Amino acid sequence: MSAKRILLTTIAMLLVIYIADWAWFLHRSSNPAVGNALGSVTYYYASALKDGKAEVYFDQPQTEVCVHSLFPHSGYNPCWYASRRSNVRTID
């Protein structure tokens, strides 16, 4: 097989996966009996101190809305991506 054919096949497969993921997201968001399409991840803010340490503000947990899918939809990150990020986010 030529490189061009492999590239076109790969792009077509990714497109089919994205469309199937989008359709499943729409089905889940319009049909709550199937499952909830949206989830949430809790994280905390921290402030860097001069001595190199960080002060974490546990009294103000933040919640990020995410979507249960492979790809981002409706402006939300996928939950697998949002949960892999640190639960403590440093602010400047």
C-alpha positions, 0 to 999 in steps of 0.5 A, a space after each residue: 500500500 502506498 503512503 497516500 492510501 495509508 494516510 487517507 485510511 487513517 484520516 477516514 478511520 479517525 473521522 468515523 470514530 469522531 462521528 460515532 463519539 459525537 452521535 453517542 454523546 448526543 444520544 446520551 445527552 438527549 436520553 438520560 436513561 442511557 446515562 449522563 453525558 456530563 460529569 465533573 472533576 473537583 480541583 483546588 487552587 494553590 498559591 506559590 510562596 516565596 520559599 518555593 512551597 505552595 499554599 493550597 486553598 482546600 476551603 474553596 474546591 472548584 468543579 470543572 464540568 466534563 463530558 464522558 467521551 473520547 473527544 471534546 464536545 459542546 465546549 467541555 473537555 473529556 473527563 479522562 483528560 480533565 481527571 488526568 490534570 492535577 487536582 491542585 492548580 497553581 495560580 500566579 
